[in-house]
């Protein structure tokens, strides 16, 4: 299960605070939320300090958007996994 808290910090910026598991069930809703803000031209910050699991879908998506978002709360393993194209799956 995933919990996503949205905070509009100003007219151009949004902070998404992610807690729980980003797995196959929760990933589509998360992606849809991100894409909504990208299409609106918002700058997106993702706070991942509460993320306890990320499946392959999430990992690939994060790699694809890493130049479009700011990541907050990344542990060293998660930071490395998002940048490393050979990582299969990640759990923390």
PDB file of N, CA, C and O in Angstrom:
ATOM      1  N   UNK A   1       0.845  -1.173   0.000  1.00  0.00           N
ATOM      2  CA  UNK A   1       0.000   0.000   0.000  1.00  0.00           C
ATOM      3  C   UNK A   1       0.893   1.239   0.000  1.00  0.00           C
ATOM      4  O   UNK A   1       1.960   1.256   0.613  1.00  0.00           O
ATOM      5  N   UNK A   2       0.436   2.262  -0.694  1.00  0.00           N
ATOM      6  CA  UNK A   2       1.202   3.500  -0.787  1.00  0.00           C
ATOM      7  C   UNK A   2       0.340   4.663  -0.315  1.00  0.00           C
ATOM      8  O   UNK A   2      -0.880   4.673  -0.480  1.00  0.00           O
ATOM      9  N   UNK A   3       1.004   5.625   0.267  1.00  0.00           N
ATOM     10  CA  UNK A   3       0.352   6.870   0.672  1.00  0.00           C
ATOM     11  C   UNK A   3       1.114   7.988  -0.004  1.00  0.00           C
ATOM     12  O   UNK A   3       2.339   8.061   0.098  1.00  0.00           O
ATOM     13  N   UNK A   4       0.391   8.869  -0.700  1.00  0.00           N
ATOM     14  CA  UNK A   4       1.013   9.999  -1.383  1.00  0.00           C
ATOM     15  C   UNK A   4       0.369  11.271  -0.862  1.00  0.00           C
ATOM     16  O   UNK A   4      -0.840  11.467  -0.979  1.00  0.00           O
ATOM     17  N   UNK A   5       1.189  12.123  -0.291  1.00  0.00           N
ATOM     18  CA  UNK A   5       0.711  13.411   0.194  1.00  0.00           C
ATOM     19  C   UNK A   5       1.173  14.481  -0.781  1.00  0.00           C
ATOM     20  O   UNK A   5       2.363  14.592  -1.076  1.00  0.00           O
ATOM     21  N   UNK A   6       0.234  15.262  -1.276  1.00  0.00           N
ATOM     22  CA  UNK A   6       0.542  16.331  -2.225  1.00  0.00           C
ATOM     23  C   UNK A   6       0.580  17.658  -1.479  1.00  0.00           C
ATOM     24  O   UNK A   6      -0.308  17.965  -0.683  1.00  0.00           O
ATOM     25  N   UNK A   7       1.614  18.434  -1.745  1.00  0.00           N
ATOM     26  CA  UNK A   7       1.697  19.764  -1.167  1.00  0.00           C
ATOM     27  C   UNK A   7       2.106  20.733  -2.264  1.00  0.00           C
ATOM     28  O   UNK A   7       3.214  20.652  -2.794  1.00  0.00           O
ATOM     29  N   UNK A   8       1.218  21.636  -2.597  1.00  0.00           N
ATOM     30  CA  UNK A   8       1.519  22.675  -3.575  1.00  0.00           C
ATOM     31  C   UNK A   8       2.312  23.745  -2.826  1.00  0.00           C
ATOM     32  O   UNK A   8       1.768  24.433  -1.961  1.00  0.00           O
ATOM     33  N   UNK A   9       3.582  23.884  -3.154  1.00  0.00           N
ATOM     34  CA  UNK A   9       4.422  24.825  -2.415  1.00  0.00           C
ATOM     35  C   UNK A   9       4.301  26.250  -2.943  1.00  0.00           C
ATOM     36  O   UNK A   9       4.467  27.204  -2.184  1.00  0.00           O
ATOM     37  N   UNK A  10       4.018  26.404  -4.214  1.00  0.00           N
ATOM     38  CA  UNK A  10       3.666  27.688  -4.828  1.00  0.00           C
ATOM     39  C   UNK A  10       3.060  27.386  -6.188  1.00  0.00           C
ATOM     40  O   UNK A  10       2.847  26.218  -6.515  1.00  0.00           O
ATOM     41  N   UNK A  11       2.778  28.397  -6.982  1.00  0.00           N
ATOM     42  CA  UNK A  11       2.039  28.166  -8.233  1.00  0.00           C
ATOM     43  C   UNK A  11       2.790  27.302  -9.245  1.00  0.00           C
ATOM     44  O   UNK A  11       2.177  26.757 -10.162  1.00  0.00           O
ATOM     45  N   UNK A  12       4.105  27.170  -9.092  1.00  0.00           N
ATOM     46  CA  UNK A  12       4.904  26.416 -10.056  1.00  0.00           C
ATOM     47  C   UNK A  12       5.507  25.119  -9.510  1.00  0.00           C
ATOM     48  O   UNK A  12       6.132  24.365 -10.255  1.00  0.00           O
ATOM     49  N   UNK A  13       5.321  24.859  -8.216  1.00  0.00           N
ATOM     50  CA  UNK A  13       6.012  23.739  -7.583  1.00  0.00           C
ATOM     51  C   UNK A  13       5.077  22.875  -6.749  1.00  0.00           C
ATOM     52  O   UNK A  13       4.148  23.364  -6.106  1.00  0.00           O
ATOM     53  N   UNK A  14       5.355  21.569  -6.781  1.00  0.00           N
ATOM     54  CA  UNK A  14       4.600  20.625  -5.965  1.00  0.00           C
ATOM     55  C   UNK A  14       5.567  19.634  -5.321  1.00  0.00           C
ATOM     56  O   UNK A  14       6.553  19.215  -5.926  1.00  0.00           O
ATOM     57  N   UNK A  15       5.256  19.275  -4.082  1.00  0.00           N
ATOM     58  CA  UNK A  15       6.020  18.272  -3.359  1.00  0.00           C
ATOM     59  C   UNK A  15       5.123  17.060  -3.158  1.00  0.00           C
ATOM     60  O   UNK A  15       4.023  17.177  -2.619  1.00  0.00           O
ATOM     61  N   UNK A  16       5.595  15.898  -3.593  1.00  0.00           N
ATOM     62  CA  UNK A  16       4.887  14.645  -3.371  1.00  0.00           C
ATOM     63  C   UNK A  16       5.673  13.840  -2.352  1.00  0.00           C
ATOM     64  O   UNK A  16       6.827  13.481  -2.587  1.00  0.00           O
ATOM     65  N   UNK A  17       5.046  13.561  -1.224  1.00  0.00           N
ATOM     66  CA  UNK A  17       5.669  12.803  -0.145  1.00  0.00           C
ATOM     67  C   UNK A  17       5.163  11.375  -0.271  1.00  0.00           C
ATOM     68  O   UNK A  17       3.964  11.129  -0.142  1.00  0.00           O
ATOM     69  N   UNK A  18       6.065  10.431  -0.523  1.00  0.00           N
ATOM     70  CA  UNK A  18       5.700   9.046  -0.797  1.00  0.00           C
ATOM     71  C   UNK A  18       6.037   8.180   0.414  1.00  0.00           C
ATOM     72  O   UNK A  18       7.159   8.217   0.921  1.00  0.00           O
ATOM     73  N   UNK A  19       5.054   7.396   0.874  1.00  0.00           N
ATOM     74  CA  UNK A  19       5.269   6.480   1.994  1.00  0.00           C
ATOM     75  C   UNK A  19       4.704   5.112   1.630  1.00  0.00           C
ATOM     76  O   UNK A  19       3.651   5.009   1.001  1.00  0.00           O
ATOM     77  N   UNK A  20       5.415   4.067   2.031  1.00  0.00           N
ATOM     78  CA  UNK A  20       4.920   2.712   1.826  1.00  0.00           C
ATOM     79  C   UNK A  20       5.594   1.996   0.678  1.00  0.00           C
ATOM     80  O   UNK A  20       6.795   2.139   0.446  1.00  0.00           O
ATOM     81  N   UNK A  21       4.787   1.216  -0.043  1.00  0.00           N
ATOM     82  CA  UNK A  21       5.283   0.352  -1.112  1.00  0.00           C
ATOM     83  C   UNK A  21       4.848   0.873  -2.484  1.00  0.00           C
ATOM     84  O   UNK A  21       3.661   1.069  -2.743  1.00  0.00           O
ATOM     85  N   UNK A  22       5.827   1.090  -3.344  1.00  0.00           N
ATOM     86  CA  UNK A  22       5.544   1.452  -4.734  1.00  0.00           C
ATOM     87  C   UNK A  22       5.709   0.173  -5.551  1.00  0.00           C
ATOM     88  O   UNK A  22       6.795  -0.138  -6.039  1.00  0.00           O
ATOM     89  N   UNK A  23       4.603  -0.558  -5.685  1.00  0.00           N
ATOM     90  CA  UNK A  23       4.640  -1.858  -6.358  1.00  0.00           C
ATOM     91  C   UNK A  23       3.711  -1.826  -7.574  1.00  0.00           C
ATOM     92  O   UNK A  23       3.217  -0.764  -7.953  1.00  0.00           O
ATOM     93  N   UNK A  24       3.478  -2.970  -8.172  1.00  0.00           N
ATOM     94  CA  UNK A  24       2.657  -3.032  -9.387  1.00  0.00           C
ATOM     95  C   UNK A  24       1.241  -2.503  -9.175  1.00  0.00           C
ATOM     96  O   UNK A  24       0.644  -1.934 -10.089  1.00  0.00           O
ATOM     97  N   UNK A  25       0.711  -2.688  -7.982  1.00  0.00           N
ATOM     98  CA  UNK A  25      -0.649  -2.217  -7.700  1.00  0.00           C
ATOM     99  C   UNK A  25      -0.709  -0.705  -7.547  1.00  0.00           C
ATOM    100  O   UNK A  25      -1.627  -0.063  -8.056  1.00  0.00           O
ATOM    101  N   UNK A  26       0.254  -0.140  -6.857  1.00  0.00           N
ATOM    102  CA  UNK A  26       0.213   1.295  -6.560  1.00  0.00           C
ATOM    103  C   UNK A  26       0.886   2.157  -7.625  1.00  0.00           C
ATOM    104  O   UNK A  26       0.628   3.359  -7.692  1.00  0.00           O
ATOM    105  N   UNK A  27       1.730   1.573  -8.445  1.00  0.00           N
ATOM    106  CA  UNK A  27       2.491   2.345  -9.417  1.00  0.00           C
ATOM    107  C   UNK A  27       1.629   3.143 -10.405  1.00  0.00           C
ATOM    108  O   UNK A  27       1.930   4.315 -10.633  1.00  0.00           O
ATOM    109  N   UNK A  28       0.569   2.569 -11.006  1.00  0.00           N
ATOM    110  CA  UNK A  28      -0.199   3.350 -11.982  1.00  0.00           C
ATOM    111  C   UNK A  28      -0.767   4.659 -11.418  1.00  0.00           C
ATOM    112  O   UNK A  28      -0.741   5.685 -12.099  1.00  0.00           O
ATOM    113  N   UNK A  29      -1.271   4.634 -10.201  1.00  0.00           N
ATOM    114  CA  UNK A  29      -1.819   5.852  -9.603  1.00  0.00           C
ATOM    115  C   UNK A  29      -0.710   6.876  -9.350  1.00  0.00           C
ATOM    116  O   UNK A  29      -0.906   8.075  -9.553  1.00  0.00           O
ATOM    117  N   UNK A  30       0.446   6.398  -8.908  1.00  0.00           N
ATOM    118  CA  UNK A  30       1.577   7.289  -8.682  1.00  0.00           C
ATOM    119  C   UNK A  30       2.030   7.941  -9.994  1.00  0.00           C
ATOM    120  O   UNK A  30       2.239   9.153 -10.051  1.00  0.00           O
ATOM    121  N   UNK A  31       2.176   7.139 -11.030  1.00  0.00           N
ATOM    122  CA  UNK A  31       2.601   7.667 -12.336  1.00  0.00           C
ATOM    123  C   UNK A  31       1.604   8.690 -12.856  1.00  0.00           C
ATOM    124  O   UNK A  31       1.997   9.738 -13.367  1.00  0.00           O
ATOM    125  N   UNK A  32       0.320   8.392 -12.729  1.00  0.00           N
ATOM    126  CA  UNK A  32      -0.725   9.304 -13.198  1.00  0.00           C
ATOM    127  C   UNK A  32      -0.638  10.653 -12.471  1.00  0.00           C
ATOM    128  O   UNK A  32      -0.805  11.706 -13.085  1.00  0.00           O
ATOM    129  N   UNK A  33      -0.376  10.611 -11.169  1.00  0.00           N
ATOM    130  CA  UNK A  33      -0.252  11.847 -10.404  1.00  0.00           C
ATOM    131  C   UNK A  33       0.945  12.664 -10.882  1.00  0.00           C
ATOM    132  O   UNK A  33       0.832  13.876 -11.065  1.00  0.00           O
ATOM    133  N   UNK A  34       2.083  12.016 -11.084  1.00  0.00           N
ATOM    134  CA  UNK A  34       3.269  12.718 -11.580  1.00  0.00           C
ATOM    135  C   UNK A  34       3.008  13.325 -12.948  1.00  0.00           C
ATOM    136  O   UNK A  34       3.328  14.489 -13.187  1.00  0.00           O
ATOM    137  N   UNK A  35       2.432  12.546 -13.839  1.00  0.00           N
ATOM    138  CA  UNK A  35       2.184  13.028 -15.199  1.00  0.00           C
ATOM    139  C   UNK A  35       1.228  14.214 -15.211  1.00  0.00           C
ATOM    140  O   UNK A  35       1.366  15.111 -16.042  1.00  0.00           O
ATOM    141  N   UNK A  36       0.271  14.228 -14.310  1.00  0.00           N
ATOM    142  CA  UNK A  36      -0.663  15.364 -14.198  1.00  0.00           C
ATOM    143  C   UNK A  36       0.116  16.646 -13.922  1.00  0.00           C
ATOM    144  O   UNK A  36      -0.159  17.684 -14.523  1.00  0.00           O
ATOM    145  N   UNK A  37       1.072  16.575 -13.027  1.00  0.00           N
ATOM    146  CA  UNK A  37       1.853  17.771 -12.699  1.00  0.00           C
ATOM    147  C   UNK A  37       2.851  18.121 -13.798  1.00  0.00           C
ATOM    148  O   UNK A  37       3.088  19.302 -14.052  1.00  0.00           O
ATOM    149  N   UNK A  38       3.431  17.138 -14.444  1.00  0.00           N
ATOM    150  CA  UNK A  38       4.331  17.420 -15.570  1.00  0.00           C
ATOM    151  C   UNK A  38       3.568  18.147 -16.677  1.00  0.00           C
ATOM    152  O   UNK A  38       4.056  19.137 -17.221  1.00  0.00           O
ATOM    153  N   UNK A  39       2.379  17.658 -17.007  1.00  0.00           N
ATOM    154  CA  UNK A  39       1.580  18.272 -18.068  1.00  0.00           C
ATOM    155  C   UNK A  39       1.145  19.689 -17.712  1.00  0.00           C
ATOM    156  O   UNK A  39       0.955  20.523 -18.597  1.00  0.00           O
ATOM    157  N   UNK A  40       0.987  19.960 -16.423  1.00  0.00           N
ATOM    158  CA  UNK A  40       0.605  21.302 -15.976  1.00  0.00           C
ATOM    159  C   UNK A  40       1.814  22.235 -15.891  1.00  0.00           C
ATOM    160  O   UNK A  40       1.675  23.406 -15.541  1.00  0.00           O
ATOM    161  N   UNK A  41       3.002  21.709 -16.214  1.00  0.00           N
ATOM    162  CA  UNK A  41       4.204  22.521 -16.197  1.00  0.00           C
ATOM    163  C   UNK A  41       4.772  22.770 -14.809  1.00  0.00           C
ATOM    164  O   UNK A  41       5.562  23.695 -14.620  1.00  0.00           O
ATOM    165  N   UNK A  42       4.381  21.962 -13.844  1.00  0.00           N
ATOM    166  CA  UNK A  42       4.856  22.117 -12.469  1.00  0.00           C
ATOM    167  C   UNK A  42       6.243  21.502 -12.297  1.00  0.00           C
ATOM    168  O   UNK A  42       6.592  20.531 -12.967  1.00  0.00           O
ATOM    169  N   UNK A  43       7.016  22.074 -11.402  1.00  0.00           N
ATOM    170  CA  UNK A  43       8.265  21.484 -10.959  1.00  0.00           C
ATOM    171  C   UNK A  43       7.911  20.516  -9.837  1.00  0.00           C
ATOM    172  O   UNK A  43       7.242  20.898  -8.877  1.00  0.00           O
ATOM    173  N   UNK A  44       8.357  19.258  -9.952  1.00  0.00           N
ATOM    174  CA  UNK A  44       7.969  18.216  -9.009  1.00  0.00           C
ATOM    175  C   UNK A  44       9.150  17.806  -8.142  1.00  0.00           C
ATOM    176  O   UNK A  44      10.240  17.524  -8.641  1.00  0.00           O
ATOM    177  N   UNK A  45       8.912  17.778  -6.835  1.00  0.00           N
ATOM    178  CA  UNK A  45       9.866  17.238  -5.877  1.00  0.00           C
ATOM    179  C   UNK A  45       9.250  15.971  -5.306  1.00  0.00           C
ATOM    180  O   UNK A  45       8.075  15.955  -4.942  1.00  0.00           O
ATOM    181  N   UNK A  46      10.036  14.921  -5.230  1.00  0.00           N
ATOM    182  CA  UNK A  46       9.579  13.653  -4.664  1.00  0.00           C
ATOM    183  C   UNK A  46      10.354  13.372  -3.392  1.00  0.00           C
ATOM    184  O   UNK A  46      11.571  13.192  -3.431  1.00  0.00           O
ATOM    185  N   UNK A  47       9.659  13.331  -2.260  1.00  0.00           N
ATOM    186  CA  UNK A  47      10.304  12.960  -1.006  1.00  0.00           C
ATOM    187  C   UNK A  47      10.069  11.473  -0.814  1.00  0.00           C
ATOM    188  O   UNK A  47       8.936  11.037  -0.610  1.00  0.00           O
ATOM    189  N   UNK A  48      11.133  10.700  -0.879  1.00  0.00           N
ATOM    190  CA  UNK A  48      11.048   9.242  -0.817  1.00  0.00           C
ATOM    191  C   UNK A  48      11.533   8.675   0.520  1.00  0.00           C
ATOM    192  O   UNK A  48      11.806   7.479   0.622  1.00  0.00           O
ATOM    193  N   UNK A  49      11.640   9.516   1.530  1.00  0.00           N
ATOM    194  CA  UNK A  49      12.174   9.047   2.808  1.00  0.00           C
ATOM    195  C   UNK A  49      11.276   8.005   3.472  1.00  0.00           C
ATOM    196  O   UNK A  49      11.752   7.229   4.301  1.00  0.00           O
ATOM    197  N   UNK A  50       9.983   7.971   3.125  1.00  0.00           N
ATOM    198  CA  UNK A  50       9.069   6.991   3.698  1.00  0.00           C
ATOM    199  C   UNK A  50       8.840   5.776   2.818  1.00  0.00           C
ATOM    200  O   UNK A  50       8.021   4.918   3.149  1.00  0.00           O
ATOM    201  N   UNK A  51       9.546   5.690   1.708  1.00  0.00           N
ATOM    202  CA  UNK A  51       9.389   4.566   0.788  1.00  0.00           C
ATOM    203  C   UNK A  51      10.090   3.328   1.357  1.00  0.00           C
ATOM    204  O   UNK A  51      11.279   3.378   1.672  1.00  0.00           O
ATOM    205  N   UNK A  52       9.363   2.229   1.488  1.00  0.00           N
ATOM    206  CA  UNK A  52       9.964   1.020   2.043  1.00  0.00           C
ATOM    207  C   UNK A  52      10.215  -0.058   0.989  1.00  0.00           C
ATOM    208  O   UNK A  52      10.964  -1.003   1.233  1.00  0.00           O
ATOM    209  N   UNK A  53       9.591   0.081  -0.180  1.00  0.00           N
ATOM    210  CA  UNK A  53       9.802  -0.887  -1.256  1.00  0.00           C
ATOM    211  C   UNK A  53       9.506  -0.208  -2.584  1.00  0.00           C
ATOM    212  O   UNK A  53       8.551   0.559  -2.706  1.00  0.00           O
ATOM    213  N   UNK A  54      10.341  -0.503  -3.579  1.00  0.00           N
ATOM    214  CA  UNK A  54      10.077  -0.037  -4.933  1.00  0.00           C
ATOM    215  C   UNK A  54      10.304  -1.200  -5.885  1.00  0.00           C
ATOM    216  O   UNK A  54      11.384  -1.792  -5.900  1.00  0.00           O
ATOM    217  N   UNK A  55       9.298  -1.529  -6.676  1.00  0.00           N
ATOM    218  CA  UNK A  55       9.409  -2.582  -7.669  1.00  0.00           C
ATOM    219  C   UNK A  55      10.057  -2.080  -8.948  1.00  0.00           C
ATOM    220  O   UNK A  55      10.429  -0.912  -9.061  1.00  0.00           O
ATOM    221  N   UNK A  56      10.181  -2.966  -9.885  1.00  0.00           N
ATOM    222  CA  UNK A  56      10.842  -2.671 -11.158  1.00  0.00           C
ATOM    223  C   UNK A  56      10.157  -1.536 -11.925  1.00  0.00           C
ATOM    224  O   UNK A  56      10.834  -0.689 -12.509  1.00  0.00           O
ATOM    225  N   UNK A  57       8.822  -1.513 -11.928  1.00  0.00           N
ATOM    226  CA  UNK A  57       8.105  -0.447 -12.642  1.00  0.00           C
ATOM    227  C   UNK A  57       8.488   0.928 -12.104  1.00  0.00           C
ATOM    228  O   UNK A  57       8.775   1.846 -12.872  1.00  0.00           O
ATOM    229  N   UNK A  58       8.491   1.059 -10.788  1.00  0.00           N
ATOM    230  CA  UNK A  58       8.852   2.325 -10.164  1.00  0.00           C
ATOM    231  C   UNK A  58      10.287   2.708 -10.437  1.00  0.00           C
ATOM    232  O   UNK A  58      10.585   3.865 -10.734  1.00  0.00           O
ATOM    233  N   UNK A  59      11.170   1.741 -10.338  1.00  0.00           N
ATOM    234  CA  UNK A  59      12.584   1.994 -10.578  1.00  0.00           C
ATOM    235  C   UNK A  59      12.822   2.488 -12.004  1.00  0.00           C
ATOM    236  O   UNK A  59      13.547   3.462 -12.207  1.00  0.00           O
ATOM    237  N   UNK A  60      12.226   1.831 -12.982  1.00  0.00           N
ATOM    238  CA  UNK A  60      12.387   2.257 -14.375  1.00  0.00           C
ATOM    239  C   UNK A  60      11.786   3.644 -14.605  1.00  0.00           C
ATOM    240  O   UNK A  60      12.358   4.463 -15.325  1.00  0.00           O
ATOM    241  N   UNK A  61      10.636   3.901 -13.993  1.00  0.00           N
ATOM    242  CA  UNK A  61      10.001   5.209 -14.146  1.00  0.00           C
ATOM    243  C   UNK A  61      10.885   6.297 -13.536  1.00  0.00           C
ATOM    244  O   UNK A  61      11.079   7.349 -14.145  1.00  0.00           O
ATOM    245  N   UNK A  62      11.419   6.053 -12.341  1.00  0.00           N
ATOM    246  CA  UNK A  62      12.282   7.042 -11.698  1.00  0.00           C
ATOM    247  C   UNK A  62      13.518   7.316 -12.541  1.00  0.00           C
ATOM    248  O   UNK A  62      13.970   8.458 -12.625  1.00  0.00           O
ATOM    249  N   UNK A  63      14.061   6.293 -13.159  1.00  0.00           N
ATOM    250  CA  UNK A  63      15.211   6.508 -14.045  1.00  0.00           C
ATOM    251  C   UNK A  63      14.823   7.390 -15.228  1.00  0.00           C
ATOM    252  O   UNK A  63      15.614   8.221 -15.674  1.00  0.00           O
ATOM    253  N   UNK A  64      13.613   7.210 -15.728  1.00  0.00           N
ATOM    254  CA  UNK A  64      13.162   7.993 -16.873  1.00  0.00           C
ATOM    255  C   UNK A  64      12.829   9.440 -16.550  1.00  0.00           C
ATOM    256  O   UNK A  64      12.892  10.297 -17.432  1.00  0.00           O
ATOM    257  N   UNK A  65      12.478   9.725 -15.306  1.00  0.00           N
ATOM    258  CA  UNK A  65      12.095  11.094 -14.936  1.00  0.00           C
ATOM    259  C   UNK A  65      13.149  11.793 -14.089  1.00  0.00           C
ATOM    260  O   UNK A  65      12.940  12.929 -13.663  1.00  0.00           O
ATOM    261  N   UNK A  66      14.263  11.145 -13.838  1.00  0.00           N
ATOM    262  CA  UNK A  66      15.239  11.709 -12.893  1.00  0.00           C
ATOM    263  C   UNK A  66      15.734  13.093 -13.292  1.00  0.00           C
ATOM    264  O   UNK A  66      16.168  13.854 -12.427  1.00  0.00           O
ATOM    265  N   UNK A  67      15.684  13.443 -14.577  1.00  0.00           N
ATOM    266  CA  UNK A  67      16.105  14.776 -15.004  1.00  0.00           C
ATOM    267  C   UNK A  67      14.963  15.788 -14.930  1.00  0.00           C
ATOM    268  O   UNK A  67      15.171  16.979 -15.160  1.00  0.00           O
ATOM    269  N   UNK A  68      13.756  15.315 -14.611  1.00  0.00           N
ATOM    270  CA  UNK A  68      12.584  16.195 -14.570  1.00  0.00           C
ATOM    271  C   UNK A  68      12.094  16.467 -13.156  1.00  0.00           C
ATOM    272  O   UNK A  68      11.212  17.303 -12.958  1.00  0.00           O
ATOM    273  N   UNK A  69      12.654  15.770 -12.170  1.00  0.00           N
ATOM    274  CA  UNK A  69      12.210  15.919 -10.783  1.00  0.00           C
ATOM    275  C   UNK A  69      13.407  16.148  -9.865  1.00  0.00           C
ATOM    276  O   UNK A  69      14.559  15.943 -10.247  1.00  0.00           O
ATOM    277  N   UNK A  70      13.101  16.575  -8.655  1.00  0.00           N
ATOM    278  CA  UNK A  70      14.103  16.637  -7.593  1.00  0.00           C
ATOM    279  C   UNK A  70      13.751  15.548  -6.598  1.00  0.00           C
ATOM    280  O   UNK A  70      12.615  15.472  -6.128  1.00  0.00           O
ATOM    281  N   UNK A  71      14.712  14.713  -6.278  1.00  0.00           N
ATOM    282  CA  UNK A  71      14.508  13.643  -5.296  1.00  0.00           C
ATOM    283  C   UNK A  71      14.979  14.128  -3.931  1.00  0.00           C
ATOM    284  O   UNK A  71      16.061  14.700  -3.803  1.00  0.00           O
ATOM    285  N   UNK A  72      14.163  13.895  -2.924  1.00  0.00           N
ATOM    286  CA  UNK A  72      14.509  14.213  -1.544  1.00  0.00           C
ATOM    287  C   UNK A  72      14.421  12.934  -0.725  1.00  0.00           C
ATOM    288  O   UNK A  72      13.639  12.039  -1.046  1.00  0.00           O
ATOM    289  N   UNK A  73      15.212  12.848   0.316  1.00  0.00           N
ATOM    290  CA  UNK A  73      15.125  11.714   1.226  1.00  0.00           C
ATOM    291  C   UNK A  73      15.632  10.403   0.663  1.00  0.00           C
ATOM    292  O   UNK A  73      15.210   9.337   1.112  1.00  0.00           O
ATOM    293  N   UNK A  74      16.522  10.456  -0.303  1.00  0.00           N
ATOM    294  CA  UNK A  74      17.073   9.233  -0.884  1.00  0.00           C
ATOM    295  C   UNK A  74      18.167   8.670   0.001  1.00  0.00           C
ATOM    296  O   UNK A  74      19.085   9.389   0.395  1.00  0.00           O
ATOM    297  N   UNK A  75      18.074   7.381   0.318  1.00  0.00           N
ATOM    298  CA  UNK A  75      19.219   6.757   0.974  1.00  0.00           C
ATOM    299  C   UNK A  75      20.246   6.421  -0.108  1.00  0.00           C
ATOM    300  O   UNK A  75      19.944   6.481  -1.300  1.00  0.00           O
ATOM    301  N   UNK A  76      21.446   6.073   0.312  1.00  0.00           N
ATOM    302  CA  UNK A  76      22.539   5.836  -0.649  1.00  0.00           C
ATOM    303  C   UNK A  76      22.197   4.718  -1.630  1.00  0.00           C
ATOM    304  O   UNK A  76      22.517   4.815  -2.815  1.00  0.00           O
ATOM    305  N   UNK A  77      21.555   3.666  -1.150  1.00  0.00           N
ATOM    306  CA  UNK A  77      21.213   2.537  -2.022  1.00  0.00           C
ATOM    307  C   UNK A  77      20.195   2.945  -3.081  1.00  0.00           C
ATOM    308  O   UNK A  77      20.335   2.591  -4.252  1.00  0.00           O
ATOM    309  N   UNK A  78      19.178   3.684  -2.672  1.00  0.00           N
ATOM    310  CA  UNK A  78      18.157   4.121  -3.612  1.00  0.00           C
ATOM    311  C   UNK A  78      18.738   5.084  -4.640  1.00  0.00           C
ATOM    312  O   UNK A  78      18.411   5.000  -5.824  1.00  0.00           O
ATOM    313  N   UNK A  79      19.595   5.994  -4.195  1.00  0.00           N
ATOM    314  CA  UNK A  79      20.241   6.923  -5.128  1.00  0.00           C
ATOM    315  C   UNK A  79      21.041   6.164  -6.178  1.00  0.00           C
ATOM    316  O   UNK A  79      20.967   6.472  -7.368  1.00  0.00           O
ATOM    317  N   UNK A  80      21.807   5.167  -5.731  1.00  0.00           N
ATOM    318  CA  UNK A  80      22.617   4.369  -6.651  1.00  0.00           C
ATOM    319  C   UNK A  80      21.722   3.570  -7.607  1.00  0.00           C
ATOM    320  O   UNK A  80      22.025   3.475  -8.797  1.00  0.00           O
ATOM    321  N   UNK A  81      20.644   3.006  -7.109  1.00  0.00           N
ATOM    322  CA  UNK A  81      19.768   2.179  -7.936  1.00  0.00           C
ATOM    323  C   UNK A  81      19.077   2.989  -9.031  1.00  0.00           C
ATOM    324  O   UNK A  81      18.898   2.501 -10.147  1.00  0.00           O
ATOM    325  N   UNK A  82      18.695   4.208  -8.720  1.00  0.00           N
ATOM    326  CA  UNK A  82      18.038   5.050  -9.727  1.00  0.00           C
ATOM    327  C   UNK A  82      19.026   5.432 -10.824  1.00  0.00           C
ATOM    328  O   UNK A  82      18.638   5.585 -11.982  1.00  0.00           O
ATOM    329  N   UNK A  83      20.276   5.584 -10.471  1.00  0.00           N
ATOM    330  CA  UNK A  83      21.293   5.969 -11.460  1.00  0.00           C
ATOM    331  C   UNK A  83      21.883   4.777 -12.190  1.00  0.00           C
ATOM    332  O   UNK A  83      22.478   4.957 -13.253  1.00  0.00           O
ATOM    333  N   UNK A  84      21.742   3.560 -11.664  1.00  0.00           N
ATOM    334  CA  UNK A  84      22.376   2.369 -12.227  1.00  0.00           C
ATOM    335  C   UNK A  84      21.391   1.591 -13.081  1.00  0.00           C
ATOM    336  O   UNK A  84      20.431   1.033 -12.551  1.00  0.00           O
ATOM    337  N   UNK A  85      21.601   1.541 -14.369  1.00  0.00           N
ATOM    338  CA  UNK A  85      20.679   0.879 -15.293  1.00  0.00           C
ATOM    339  C   UNK A  85      20.688  -0.639 -15.167  1.00  0.00           C
ATOM    340  O   UNK A  85      19.827  -1.287 -15.763  1.00  0.00           O
ATOM    341  N   UNK A  86      21.607  -1.237 -14.430  1.00  0.00           N
ATOM    342  CA  UNK A  86      21.669  -2.696 -14.314  1.00  0.00           C
ATOM    343  C   UNK A  86      20.960  -3.244 -13.078  1.00  0.00           C
ATOM    344  O   UNK A  86      20.876  -4.461 -12.913  1.00  0.00           O
ATOM    345  N   UNK A  87      20.451  -2.380 -12.215  1.00  0.00           N
ATOM    346  CA  UNK A  87      19.785  -2.836 -10.993  1.00  0.00           C
ATOM    347  C   UNK A  87      18.438  -3.462 -11.346  1.00  0.00           C
ATOM    348  O   UNK A  87      17.668  -2.875 -12.107  1.00  0.00           O
ATOM    349  N   UNK A  88      18.150  -4.616 -10.817  1.00  0.00           N
ATOM    350  CA  UNK A  88      16.915  -5.354 -11.127  1.00  0.00           C
ATOM    351  C   UNK A  88      15.722  -4.884 -10.301  1.00  0.00           C
ATOM    352  O   UNK A  88      14.689  -4.518 -10.863  1.00  0.00           O
ATOM    353  N   UNK A  89      15.847  -4.890  -9.004  1.00  0.00           N
ATOM    354  CA  UNK A  89      14.739  -4.606  -8.112  1.00  0.00           C
ATOM    355  C   UNK A  89      15.310  -4.040  -6.836  1.00  0.00           C
ATOM    356  O   UNK A  89      16.481  -4.270  -6.535  1.00  0.00           O
ATOM    357  N   UNK A  90      14.522  -3.307  -6.078  1.00  0.00           N
ATOM    358  CA  UNK A  90      15.095  -2.772  -4.880  1.00  0.00           C
ATOM    359  C   UNK A  90      14.103  -2.757  -3.746  1.00  0.00           C
ATOM    360  O   UNK A  90      12.928  -2.434  -3.922  1.00  0.00           O
ATOM    361  N   UNK A  91      14.594  -3.108  -2.593  1.00  0.00           N
ATOM    362  CA  UNK A  91      13.805  -3.069  -1.369  1.00  0.00           C
ATOM    363  C   UNK A  91      14.691  -2.479  -0.283  1.00  0.00           C
ATOM    364  O   UNK A  91      15.873  -2.811  -0.193  1.00  0.00           O
ATOM    365  N   UNK A  92      14.134  -1.621   0.525  1.00  0.00           N
ATOM    366  CA  UNK A  92      14.922  -1.043   1.613  1.00  0.00           C
ATOM    367  C   UNK A  92      14.187  -1.160   2.906  1.00  0.00           C
ATOM    368  O   UNK A  92      14.690  -0.728   3.943  1.00  0.00           O
TER     369      UNK A  92
END
